Amino acid sequence: MSRPVVLIIDDEPGIRELLGQILGDEGYETTAVASGEEGLEVLDRELIDLVLLDIWLPGIDGIGVLRRLREQGHSVPVIVISGHASGEQAVAAIREGAQDFLEKPLSYDRVVVSVGNALRRSQLERRVRETLSDDLAPNLTGTSTAVRELRRQVMTAAPTDGRLLITGPNGTGKEVVARLVHRHSRRASGPFVALNCAAIPAELIESELFGHLKGAFTGAVEAKRGKFEIADGGTLFLDEIGDMSLLTQAKVLRVLQEQRFTRLGGSREVAVDVRVIAATNKDLEEEIEVGRFRRDLYYRLNVIPIRVPTLAERAEDIARLVEEFVAGFVRATAARPKQFTDEAMSRLTRYPWPGNVRELKNVVERLMIMVPGDEIGPQHLSFLADHPAGGRGVLGGGAALPLREARRRFERDYIARVLEECDGNVTSAAKVLGVERSHLHRKMRQLRL
């Protein structure tokens, strides 16, 4: 686990030394300064877990520092200390955001208890924010053979600390599997942190993973914790790991080996205890052969391999999934529920779903919004029947075409359909299609889309 860093702001050298010794003995790292101005500078450029702040300081006093922190939006917990403060000052400090008030002469036990309580409260608040901001309701809906086997693998792997490599096409639910593993692991009370490696520019992904200090690079206007640090004690899910650069792969490999790293622009090593779950829609063994993925990292990640089936492989689960998506839409929007007729459900079951579960969910939401009345019939699904993979074939009207032209029409219609389902968002469409965004842009220009 990473060692919390405590900033001591006190103009008495003896107090700074005493607090440094007390906290060092308890396993904390400390930084000590003699004035409020210096303390604010440290807080502006570094990541601090807790502040011990004297009320009586030259220049900006303790109340002024508290007020400045609140105005700047800092959430770091602060414990105020003073040797001759009045009750009014204690109340003022608490009102300005201080979590506790310690009087000099300082008691070893009182300092340790107060610091420990403040850090635990801060960590709990952070976990609550993460829980409220995440969709933490993973579920593997269905009773098909493929889903039952997937569920068995998840429940076998979850209680261990082994790393997982989850594979499968886009839209199959790889993150749902990762969340379910975390929920049933010994780390369930810790954070679940997800990072889509394909969605972060190459020049920023190291900052996202390891964090940075202020001024570490152009645009680093404030210090920031990375995903590895945020996930300490829990699970880090690295989605689309196959899109990570070779340079970043080397640094991730080192963290997996040593469970420690250095923030960009910093020199202090941060130790973490993180279970890593990776996912990809690529064949990493092929990526290794062409030199785009490190073999040693692959072996580190692929301790427990899990493949998520496509929706076509578990078509008998579609009806249950549709019910779940309808119910979720109704809960989220307070809309009236709609029923699918038997004919409509049969059409959904026969459709090949190239975008897998994600595409099915998008279609259900579209129908819930666009179809008037309380019943959805086959006439509302004509856009699926017109899809080249939906039953009419590549030729559409049945006339013979040269293979190259037939392939071109298929690609054009297929890509146009996916773009429509993604509301014209090229990045989302590229993920559904399983290609790089730049490749999709080139293909769109070739096909005049």
C-alpha positions in Angstrom: 0.0 0.0 0.0 1.2 3.6 -0.7 2.5 5.5 2.3 0.3 8.6 3.1 2.2 11.9 2.8 1.6 14.5 5.6 2.6 18.1 5.3 3.5 19.8 8.5 3.2 23.7 8.6 4.6 25.1 11.8 7.1 27.9 12.5 8.7 26.1 15.5 11.6 23.8 14.4 11.1 21.7 17.5 7.4 21.0 16.7 8.3 20.2 13.0 11.0 17.7 14.2 8.7 16.2 16.9 5.8 15.6 14.5 8.2 14.2 11.8 9.5 11.7 14.3 6.0 10.7 15.6 4.6 10.2 12.1 7.7 8.6 10.7 7.5 6.0 13.4 3.9 5.3 12.4 4.9 4.7 8.7 3.9 8.1 7.2 6.1 10.2 4.9 6.4 13.9 6.0 7.2 17.2 4.4 7.8 20.2 6.8 7.7 23.9 6.1 7.8 27.0 8.4 5.1 29.3 6.9 1.7 29.3 5.4 3.0 30.7 2.1 5.5 27.7 1.8 2.7 25.3 2.7 0.4 26.6 0.0 3.3 26.3 -2.6 3.8 22.7 -1.6 0.1 21.9 -1.8 0.0 23.6 -5.2 2.7 21.4 -6.8 2.6 18.1 -4.9 0.1 15.5 -3.8 -0.4 15.7 -0.1 -2.7 13.3 1.9 -3.1 15.4 5.1 -2.0 18.7 6.6 -1.0 19.5 10.2 -1.4 23.2 10.4 -0.4 25.7 13.2 -2.8 28.5 13.8 -0.2 31.1 14.7 2.1 31.6 11.7 4.1 34.6 10.3 2.4 36.0 7.2 -0.7 34.1 6.4 -2.0 32.5 9.6 -3.6 29.1 9.9 -7.2 30.4 9.3 -6.0 32.2 6.2 -4.4 29.0 4.9 -7.6 27.1 5.5 -9.7 29.8 3.7 -7.3 29.8 0.7 -7.5 26.0 0.4 -11.3 26.1 0.4 -11.3 28.9 -2.2 -9.0 26.9 -4.4 -11.1 23.7 -4.1 -8.5 21.6 -2.3 -10.0 18.6 -0.6 -7.0 17.6 1.5 -7.9 17.0 5.2 -6.4 19.5 7.7 -5.8 19.1 11.4 -5.1 22.4 13.2 -2.6 22.6 16.1 -2.0 25.5 18.5 -0.5 26.2 21.9 -2.6 29.2 22.9 -5.8 29.3 20.9 -9.2 30.4 22.1 -12.4 28.5 21.7 -13.5 31.0 19.0 -10.4 30.2 17.0 -11.1 26.4 17.2 -14.7 27.0 16.1 -13.4 29.2 13.2 -10.9 26.6 12.1 -13.6 23.9 12.0 -16.0 26.2 10.2 -13.3 26.8 7.5 -12.9 23.0 7.0 -10.5 21.7 9.6 -11.3 18.1 10.7 -9.7 18.2 14.2 -8.0 20.6 16.6 -4.9 19.6 18.7 -3.5 21.6 21.5 0.1 21.9 22.5 2.0 20.3 24.2 1.2 17.5 21.7 0.4 14.0 22.9 2.0 11.2 20.9 -1.2 9.1 21.1 -3.5 12.0 20.4 -1.6 12.9 17.2 -1.5 9.3 15.9 -5.3 8.8 16.6 -6.3 12.1 15.0 -4.2 11.6 11.9 -5.4 8.0 11.5 -9.0 9.0 11.8 -8.7 11.9 9.4 -7.0 9.8 6.7 -9.6 7.0 7.1 -12.4 9.5 6.8 -10.8 11.0 3.7 -10.4 7.6 2.1 -14.0 6.6 2.9 -15.3 9.8 1.3 -13.2 9.2 -1.8 -14.6 5.6 -2.1 -18.1 6.9 -1.7 -17.6 9.4 -4.5 -16.2 6.7 -6.7 -19.1 4.4 -6.0 -21.7 7.0 -6.7 -20.0 8.1 -9.9 -19.6 4.5 -11.3 -22.2 2.2 -12.7 -21.5 -0.5 -10.2 -24.2 -3.0 -11.1 -22.3 -5.6 -13.2 -24.3 -8.6 -14.2 -24.0 -11.5 -16.6 -27.6 -11.9 -17.7 -28.6 -15.1 -19.4 -28.8 -18.9 -19.0 -27.0 -20.0 -22.2 -24.3 -22.5 -22.0 -21.7 -19.8 -23.0 -22.8 -17.5 -20.2 -23.0 -20.3 -17.6 -19.4 -21.2 -18.5 -18.3 -17.6 -18.4 -19.9 -17.1 -15.0 -18.1 -20.3 -13.7 -14.8 -18.9 -14.8 -15.5 -15.5 -13.2 -16.4 -17.1 -9.8 -13.3 -19.3 -9.9 -10.9 -16.5 -10.7 -12.5 -13.8 -8.5 -11.3 -14.9 -5.1 -7.6 -15.1 -6.2 -5.3 -12.2 -6.8 -4.2 -13.5 -10.2 -4.2 -11.1 -13.1 -6.8 -11.6 -15.8 -6.7 -11.0 -19.6 -10.2 -10.7 -20.9 -10.6 -11.1 -24.7 -13.5 -10.7 -27.0 -15.0 -8.4 -29.7 -16.1 -4.9 -28.9 -19.5 -4.6 -27.2 -19.5 -8.1 -25.6 -19.2 -6.9 -22.0 -15.6 -7.2 -21.1 -15.8 -4.4 -18.5 -18.9 -6.1 -17.0 -16.8 -9.2 -16.5 -14.0 -7.2 -14.9 -16.4 -5.5 -12.5 -18.0 -8.8 -11.6 -14.6 -10.3 -10.8 -13.8 -7.3 -8.6 -17.2 -7.5 -6.8 -16.6 -11.1 -5.8 -12.9 -10.7 -4.9 -11.2 -10.0 -1.6 -10.7 -6.5 -2.9 -14.4 -5.7 -3.2 -14.3 -3.1 -0.5 -11.5 -1.3 -2.4 -11.9 0.9 -5.5 -12.5 -0.4 -9.0 -10.8 2.0 -11.5 -11.1 1.7 -15.3 -9.0 3.2 -18.0 -9.6 2.9 -21.7 -6.1 2.9 -23.2 -7.4 3.5 -26.7 -9.2 6.7 -25.7 -6.2 8.4 -24.2 -3.6 10.2 -26.4 -0.2 8.5 -26.3 1.4 11.6 -24.9 -1.0 11.6 -21.9 -1.5 8.0 -21.0 1.5 7.9 -18.7 0.1 10.8 -16.7 -3.2 9.0 -16.5 -1.6 5.8 -15.2 1.1 7.2 -12.9 0.0 10.8 -12.1 2.1 13.9 -12.3 3.2 16.9 -10.3 2.5 20.5 -11.3 4.7 21.6 -14.2 5.7 18.1 -15.2 4.8 18.9 -18.8 3.0 21.5 -20.8 -0.6 21.7 -19.5 0.1 20.2 -16.1 -1.4 23.1 -14.2 -2.0 21.1 -11.0 -0.8 17.8 -9.4 -2.8 14.7 -10.2 -2.9 11.2 -8.9 -2.7 8.4 -11.5 -5.0 5.4 -11.9 -2.5 3.0 -10.3 -2.5 5.1 -7.1 -6.3 5.7 -7.1 -6.8 1.9 -7.4 -4.5 1.1 -4.5 -6.0 -1.7 -2.4 -8.4 -2.5 -5.3 -8.6 -3.4 -9.0 -7.3 -1.5 -12.0 -9.0 -2.4 -15.3 -7.0 -1.6 -18.4 -9.3 -1.8 -21.3 -8.0 -2.0 -24.9 -4.5 -2.8 -23.6 -3.5 -3.7 -27.2 -3.6 0.0 -28.1 -0.9 1.0 -25.5 2.4 2.2 -26.9 5.5 0.0 -26.5 7.1 2.7 -24.2 4.2 2.7 -21.9 4.0 -1.1 -21.9 7.6 -1.2 -20.6 6.6 1.1 -17.7 3.5 -0.9 -16.9 5.5 -4.1 -16.9 7.9 -2.5 -14.3 4.9 -1.6 -12.0 3.5 -5.1 -12.3 6.9 -6.5 -11.3 7.7 -4.1 -8.5 4.3 -2.6 -7.4 5.9 0.8 -7.3 6.3 3.8 -9.6 7.3 7.5 -9.8 4.9 10.2 -10.8 5.8 12.3 -13.8 7.9 15.2 -12.6 8.5 13.6 -9.2 11.3 11.7 -7.5 9.4 10.0 -4.7 8.5 6.3 -5.4 4.9 5.4 -4.7 4.2 1.8 -3.6 0.8 0.3 -4.4 -1.1 -2.9 -4.0 -3.2 -3.3 -7.1 -4.8 -6.2 -9.0 -4.6 -5.6 -12.7 -7.3 -6.9 -15.1 -6.6 -6.2 -18.8 -8.9 -6.5 -21.8 -8.5 -6.4 -25.6 -10.4 -7.1 -28.8 -7.1 -7.8 -30.6 -5.1 -11.0 -30.9 -2.1 -10.1 -28.8 -0.1 -13.1 -30.0 -0.4 -11.6 -33.5 0.5 -8.2 -32.2 3.6 -9.7 -30.6 4.7 -11.3 -33.9 4.5 -7.9 -35.7 6.3 -6.1 -32.9 3.4 -4.1 -31.5 3.1 -5.8 -28.1 5.7 -6.9 -25.6 5.8 -10.7 -25.1 6.9 -10.3 -21.4 4.0 -8.1 -20.6 1.6 -10.5 -22.3 2.8 -13.3 -20.1 2.5 -11.1 -17.0 -1.1 -10.2 -17.9 -2.3 -13.5 -19.2 -2.2 -15.4 -15.9 -6.0 -16.2 -16.1 -7.4 -15.9 -19.7 -11.1 -15.4 -20.1 -12.9 -15.1 -23.4 -16.2 -13.3 -23.5 -18.6 -14.8 -26.1 -20.3 -12.8 -28.8 -24.0 -12.1 -28.6 -24.5 -14.4 -31.7 -23.0 -17.3 -29.6 -25.6 -16.7 -26.9 -28.6 -15.8 -28.9 -31.0 -17.5 -26.4 -30.1 -14.8 -23.9 -31.4 -11.9 -26.1 -35.0 -11.9 -24.7 -33.7 -11.7 -21.1 -31.3 -8.9 -22.1 -34.0 -7.0 -23.8 -36.2 -7.2 -20.7 -33.3 -5.9 -18.6 -32.5 -3.0 -20.9 -36.2 -2.0 -21.1 -36.5 -2.1 -17.3 -33.2 -0.1 -16.9 -34.5 2.6 -19.4 -37.8 2.9 -17.5 -36.0 3.3 -14.2 -33.6 5.9 -15.6 -36.2 8.0 -17.5 -39.5 7.3 -15.8 -40.8 6.4 -19.3 -43.8 4.0 -19.9 -42.7 0.4 -20.4 -43.1 -1.1 -23.8 -43.7 -4.7 -24.8 -42.0 -6.5 -27.7 -44.3 -8.8 -29.8 -43.3 -12.4 -30.3 -42.5 -11.6 -34.0 -40.3 -8.6 -33.0 -38.4 -10.7 -30.5 -38.0 -13.5 -33.0 -36.4 -10.9 -35.4 -34.1 -9.7 -32.7 -33.0 -13.3 -32.0 -32.3 -14.0 -35.6 -30.3 -10.8 -36.2 -26.4 -11.5 -36.0 -25.6 -8.4 -33.8 -22.1 -7.5 -35.1 -22.0 -4.8 -32.3 -22.9 -7.4 -29.7 -24.6 -6.5 -26.4 -23.7 -2.8 -26.8 -25.5 -2.7 -30.1 -28.6 -4.5 -28.7 -28.8 -2.0 -25.8 -28.6 0.9 -28.2 -31.3 -0.6 -30.4 -33.6 -1.1 -27.4 -33.1 2.5 -26.2 -33.8 3.8 -29.7 -37.0 1.8 -29.9 -38.1 2.9 -26.4 -37.6 6.6 -27.5 -38.9 6.5 -31.1 -41.8 4.0 -31.2 -45.2 5.5 -30.2 -47.5 3.4 -28.2 -46.8 0.5 -25.8 -46.0 -2.2 -28.3 -42.9 -2.8 -30.5 -43.6 -5.0 -33.5 -41.5 -6.3 -36.4 -42.5 -3.2 -38.5 -40.4 -1.1 -36.2 -37.3 -3.3 -36.9 -37.0 -2.7 -40.6 -33.7 -1.0 -40.2 -32.3 -4.3 -38.9 -33.7 -6.2 -41.8 -32.0 -3.8 -44.3 -28.6 -4.5 -42.7 -26.4 -6.6 -45.0 -25.9 -9.2 -42.3 -29.6 -9.2 -41.4 -30.9 -11.8 -43.8 -31.1 -10.2 -47.3 -27.5 -10.8 -48.2 -24.9 -8.6 -49.8 -26.6 -8.4 -53.2 -29.9 -7.0 -51.7 -32.0 -7.3 -54.9 -30.5 -10.6 -56.1 -28.6 -9.3 -59.1 -25.1 -10.7 -59.7 -22.2 -8.3 -59.0 -18.5 -8.6 -59.3 -16.9 -9.7 -56.0 -15.0 -6.5 -55.5 -18.2 -4.4 -56.0 -20.2 -6.6 -53.7 -17.5 -6.3 -51.1 -17.5 -2.6 -51.5 -21.3 -2.3 -51.1 -21.2 -4.6 -48.1 -18.5 -2.5 -46.4 -20.2 0.8 -47.2 -23.7 -0.3 -45.9 -22.2 -2.0 -42.9 -20.1 1.0 -41.8 -23.0 3.4 -42.5 -25.2 1.3 -40.3 -22.7 1.3 -37.4 -22.2 5.1 -37.8 -25.9 5.6 -37.6 -26.2 3.5 -34.4 -23.3 5.5 -32.9 -25.0 8.8 -33.9 -22.2 9.7 -36.2 -19.5 9.4 -33.5 -16.4 8.0 -35.4 -14.5 7.1 -32.2 -17.5 5.0 -31.0 -18.0 3.4 -34.4 -14.3 2.5 -34.6 -14.6 0.7 -31.3 -17.7 -1.3 -32.5 -15.9 -2.2 -35.7 -12.7 -3.2 -33.9 -10.5 -0.9 -36.0 -8.3 2.2 -35.3 -10.1 5.5 -35.7 -7.6 6.6 -38.4 -8.3 3.4 -40.3 -12.0 4.1 -40.2 -11.5 7.7 -41.4 -9.5 6.4 -44.4 -12.2 3.8 -45.2 -14.9 6.4 -45.0 -13.1 8.6 -47.5 -12.6 5.6 -49.8 -16.3 4.7 -49.6 -17.4 8.4 -49.8 -19.2 8.2 -46.5 
